[in-house]
Structure formats: structure tokens, C-alpha cells
Amino acid sequence: MTRAAALMLGVLGLSSVHAAPFADPTRPPGAVDLDAAGADAPAGPRLESVLIAPDRRIAVISGRQVRVGTRIAEGEVIRITETEVAIRAGERTEVLKLFPDIDKQPRKRRAQGSSR
């Protein structure tokens, strides 16, 4: 009887652990979880990944693999770098950033002769 009771408690405990919400450990600090916030995903194309190798440059935009010259939406991919993809549509150029919320600033140089 005690084995059956322990088994039932174990099964009930596992079901509650399975339903527990855990934070994604790979999510960058300060990133907003759109599903949890109840917001919709941003409209328009979204840069998801970039692969740069000696013989190719590939980006994933809204789930689709693209290369320089690929037509996407109303434009054409004209440049792929480590952190962004440029798409030209007529006279307008749109730049999709891999990390749009990060504003990278150049590092300030220390004055010569100063110590840490």
C-alpha cells in the first residue's frame, strides 16, 4: 500500500513540475518575452541568424534562408554582415539587425600613462 501511495505522489508531483514556467537560460538580459507580455511579434521581416563562411554568406530572415541577391518581400538582399542584413527596395534601403535593441558604442580609450 505504501508503494502505491508513493507512486501516486510521485506522478502528481511530476505533473506539476512539468507545468512550471521556467525562464530561458539562453535569453539575453533585458530581452522581452512577447508571449508572456501578451504582445504580438513585430511586423515585417526579422533577422534571426547569420552564417558567414569563407565560401558563403547566408542569413535567416523570418524563417527563410537568403543570400546576397535573393528577392525578399519587395526588395533584394544587397549585403550580409555579422550582425545585419541590408535589403534594397527601389530607392529605400532597410537594414535588419540581429540584435536591434543593442546600441553598440566604441570603447573609450584610456589616456596614456594612466594606470588601472
BELFENCOR-V69615 format. One record per residue. N is the residue number from 0. D_CENTER is the distance of its C-alpha to the mean C-alpha in whole Angstrom. Layout:
# BELFENCOR-V69615
N/D_CENTER, N/D_CENTER
This chain:
# BELFENCOR-V69615
0/51, 1/49, 2/47, 3/46, 4/45, 5/43, 6/41, 7/41, 8/39, 9/37, 10/36, 11/35, 12/34, 13/31, 14/30, 15/30, 16/27, 17/25, 18/25, 19/24, 20/20, 21/18, 22/15, 23/12, 24/13, 25/10, 26/8, 27/9, 28/12, 29/13, 30/9, 31/11, 32/11, 33/12, 34/14, 35/16, 36/17, 37/18, 38/16, 39/15, 40/12, 41/13, 42/15, 43/15, 44/13, 45/9, 46/8, 47/5, 48/7, 49/11, 50/14, 51/17, 52/20, 53/23, 54/24, 55/21, 56/18, 57/16, 58/12, 59/11, 60/11, 61/11, 62/12, 63/14, 64/15, 65/17, 66/19, 67/21, 68/23, 69/21, 70/22, 71/19, 72/20, 73/23, 74/22, 75/22, 76/19, 77/21, 78/19, 79/16, 80/16, 81/13, 82/11, 83/12, 84/14, 85/17, 86/19, 87/22, 88/24, 89/28, 90/28, 91/25, 92/22, 93/18, 94/16, 95/12, 96/10, 97/7, 98/7, 99/9, 100/11, 101/12, 102/15, 103/16, 104/20, 105/23, 106/24, 107/28, 108/30, 109/33, 110/37, 111/39, 112/41, 113/39, 114/38, 115/35
